[in-house]
Each structure stands twice: as C-alpha cells, then as structure tokens.
Amino acid sequence: MATDERNMPFIKHLASSDRKIRTSALDTLRTFLTAPTTARKLTELDYLKLWKGLFYSVWMCDRPIPQQNLCAELAELLSVLPTPTDDECVVVIPFLRAFWTTLSREWTAIDVLRMEKYLLLVRRVFGASLAWAGDGRKGKKSQEWTGTRVNRMLRLLEEWPLEKTGDLAKVPVGLRLHVLDIWVDEAEKLELLTGESDASLADSADFLAKLRRIVEAQSKSTCKPVRDRAKESLADDRLPWNKVSSSDEEETAEGGGNDQDGWGGFDD
C-alpha cells in the first residue's frame, strides 16, 4: 500500500507558483528522504508521486540561474538517499526508475520554451547516476566500477532511457536522443575515457565497455534518428576505441614517407 499522502504533504507544494514555498518543500523532501526507515517504506507509486511534484517544480521555475541550481539540487538528492548495508540499491534505483518513468511520460508535452531546463535536468541526473554507480560522490576520491551498484545501474539504463527493444511508446525519441548526446560527456567527467580515475583500469574499462554495448543496441533501433545518433556517439574521438595509437600514427607516417620517396616524378 502506498504511503498515506498526509505523510507527504510537501508534494503539492513542490509545484507551487510561489518560489519560497517550492524551496521550503524541497528542503522538507530532502530531510524526508534521508531517513532510512522512511525511504525504504516508499512504494513505486510513492516515488512516482514525488517525481511528479519535482517535475512541476522544474516547470514552475523561471530564469536560467534558478533553473540551473534546481536541476543541480535534484541531481544531488542521490547523495542523500540512504544506502542500507543489506541492499544499498533498495532506495536509489526505485527513485531513479520513477524519474525516468516520469520524464518519459511527460516528455512530449514539454513545450519548446521549457525544454532546455529539462534537458539540463536529464544531464545532471544522468551524470549523478553514473557517479553514484561508481561511488564517485562529491568529496570522495575513490571509485569502484564494479559490484551491485554498477550492475543495477546498467540494468536500469537498459530498462529506461536506453531501453533496448526500441519501444518508442515507453521512451520517446527525443529523450533517447538526448541521453545519446550526453553519455560520452558524463563518462569523460568521471575520467572513464582516460583511465585516470582512481578505480582500477580493468574495472573502469569494463564498465565503459558495458555502456558501449547498451548504446550499440540503440544503433539497431527501428528509428533512423536514434540509429544515427547512437552511431555518431560511438564514433566520438574521445572514446578509447576511436583513438589512434602512437604506433599506428608512426606506421601511417612511415607508409606515407615511403610512398613519397618512391615517386620521383616523370623524367625529363
């Protein structure tokens, strides 16, 4: 049974037209979510209600700076969610699933004047999700790109934003395209593309390879724009499999030099 809405009265205030009321409601939500016993009792429906309120909190937020701050604050909610030792994903994954469900449901109704702030929201939450999976939260230096968090996060990505069956009724084209646009950027911020993260090189490379396979599934989509965007993202020069090694460059240079040396032009 879903939690009684009387226990979450702040939800309706998240969509208030009054900025002070919205801010106060978000502070209350943050406190509410930090309580392990409370968060674990929330159902899928409860999380959907929370994200509906948060969606309209973004909707009502005007001006660029407040919008940017709000998107950052919503993404940072991941860092305050409890992670019980018996199942550290029991709260975070349902919370994120409700986020993707809500954005997928509302995406086509977002008008062009409001779309930019929702694009930013998706970027911030996606980046925070990858960071959480690697335990690379703000203030922590170590990352571990292996284990339960990583596996559950990868399954969630396959289930929602990069849903692999190509069900465009579940995840709209525009939302898929945006995630395909940003995944390399967010991986780069976590130093997954350079091998310079604190995680072992093998683990970070394995995580990136699994992300690659999820994106490759989009390159086989029945939707041409999705196919094309997936292929473009996989061909990004920043990705390690697209970088030309120094030995390849030397071979190319030597080969070009030999060809040039072998051509002396026509004799007079």
N, C-alpha and C positions, 0 to 999 in steps of 0.2 A: 504494500500500500504506500502510496506517495506521502511524503511528509505534509502535514497539515499546513496550508498556506498561511495560517495565522502565525506559524513559527518562522515564516519568511516574509514579513510584511514589507520589507525593503524592496522587493522585486518590482512592485508597481511604481515605486519612487525612482527606480533607475531610468525610467522613461519620462520623467517629469520635464516640463518645459523650463523649470527653474534650475539653473546650473548648481546652486548651492544645495538644493535637495538631492540632485543626482550625485554630487560629490559625497554628501553625507551617506547616501545609500550605498555607494561603492565602498566607503570605509567600513560600513556595517557588514557588508558582504565579505570583505577581506577578513574581518575578525571572525565571522561566522564560519568561514571555510578553514580557518587554521585549527579549529577544534577537531581532533581526530575522531572522537566518538560521534560528533555531529556529521562530519563529512562522509563517514562510512555508512551512515544510515540513509543517505540520499539515494533515491532511485534514478533510473534513466529519465523518467518523466520530470523529476525534480531538477535535474541538470538541464533538461530542455527548457524548463520554465526560467531557470537562471539565465540561460543564454538568450532567451527571447528578450528578457529585460535588458541584458547587456547590449544586444543588437540595437535596440531602440535608444539606449543611452548614447551610442555612437551616432545614431540617426539624428538625435536632437542636438548634438554637439556642433557648434559653429566655430568658424575661424581656424586657420591652419595650426597654430601653436597648441591651442587646447585639444585639437583633434589628435595631433601627434603625441601629446602627453597621455591622452586617454588610451590610445592604442598601445602605448608602451606599458601603461599600468595594467591593462587587461592581460597582456602577454606575461607580465611579471607575476600574475596570480599563480602561475605554475610553480613559482619558487616558494610560495607559502602553503601550498596544498600539502597535507600530511602524507607521509610515505611509511605506513606501518611496516615493521620488520617482517611480518608474516606474508605480506603481499604489498610491495611498495607501489604497485600499479593500480591498486583497487580504487583509488580516488582519481588519479591523474588521467588515466585512459578514458574512463566514462565521461570525465569533464571535457576532454578534447573531442571525444566522439560526438558529444552534444554540440560542441562548437561547429564542427564540420557539417553535422546534420542541419543545424540552423542556417548556416551560410549557404548551403546547397539549396535549402528550401526557399530562402529569401532572395537568392542572387539575381534572378531575372526581374525582380520587382524593384531593384535598386536603380534609381534614375541617374542620368549621366552626371548631374551636379553633385551627387553624393558618392559616386563610385570610387573616386580617388581615395577617400578615407577608409573605405572598406578594403581596397587593395593594400593599403598600408597595414590595416589590421591583420589581414591574412599573412602578410610578410612577417610581421612581428610575432604572431602566434606560431607560425611555421618554424621560424628561427629559434624561438624559445623551446619548441618541442624537440628539435634536434639537440639543442644544448642539454635539455633535461635527460634525453636518452643517453647521452654520454656523460651525464653528471657534471657537465661543464657550466654550472651555475655561476653567477657573478660572485666573485670573491674566492672562487675555488680554482686551483691551478691544474689539478689532476683530472683526467678524463679516461673513461673506460668504455671503449666502443664494442662492448661485448656483454652478454648476460641478458637477464629478463627484461630490463628496460628497453634495450635495443630491439629485441625480438618482438616485444609487444608494440613498440612504436612503428616498426616496419609493417607489421600486420595491419595496424590502424591506417597507415598511408595507403596500403593496398585496398583497404575496405572503403575509404572515403575519398580524399582529394585526388588520388591517382588510382581510383577504382579500376581494376584490371579487365573487367568484362566489357567495358565500353558502354555501360548503361548511362546514357546522357540524361535520362529522366531522373537518375539518382544524383549525379554530379554534373551540373551544367557545363557546357563547353567553355564559357568564359572563365569559370573558376579553375578548371583543369589547365587552361592556357596560362593563367597567372601563376599557378604553382610550378608549371614547367619553366616559366620565365625566371623564377626566383630561386629554385633549388640549388643551382650552382653557386649563386651569390652567398646564400646562407651557409653552404658547406665550406666555402672559402673563408668566411668569417671565423669558423671554428677550426681553421687550419687543417682541414681534412684533405685538401688538394696538394699540400706541400710536404706532408709527412713530418711537419714540425710541431705537431701537437704533443702534449705530454703522454698521450696514450702510446702503446706500443705500435710500431709501424704496421705490423701484421694485422692488428685488430682494426685500426682506422682504415686500412686498405680494404679489409673485408667488409666493413660497414659501407664504404663508398661503392664497392662492387655490388652489394645488395641493393643500394639505392639505384645504381645503374640498371639493374635488371627490372626494377619496378618501372623506371622511365621507359625502358625498351619495350615494355608491354604496351605503353601508350603509342609507340611508333607503329603499332599494328592495329590501331583503332580504326573503326569504320568511318570515323570523322576525319576528313582530309586536313583541316586546320590543326587538329590535335596531333595527327601523324607528323605533319611538317614541323610543328613546334618541338615535338619530342626529339626528332632527328637533329634539329638545329641546336638544342640544348646539349645533346650528347656529343656534338661536334665542337663544343666550346673549347677554345685554345687553352683554357686554364686547367682543364681536366687532364690528369696524368697520362691517360692513354692516348691523348692527342699531341703530347709534347714530343718534339723531335729530339732524340738523344744526341749528345755531342759526337758519338761515333758515327751516327747517320749523317750528321752535318759534314763531318770530315770526309766520309765516303762520297757524298754528293759533290763536295768541293774538289776532291781528287778526280772524280769522274769527269767533272766539267773541265778541269785543267787538262786532262789527257785529251779530251775531245778538241780543245782549243789548240793544244800543241800539235795534234795530228793534222790540223788543217793549215796548210801553208799558202792557200790561195792558188790562183792559176799562174802558171809560169808565163813570163812574157815571151 
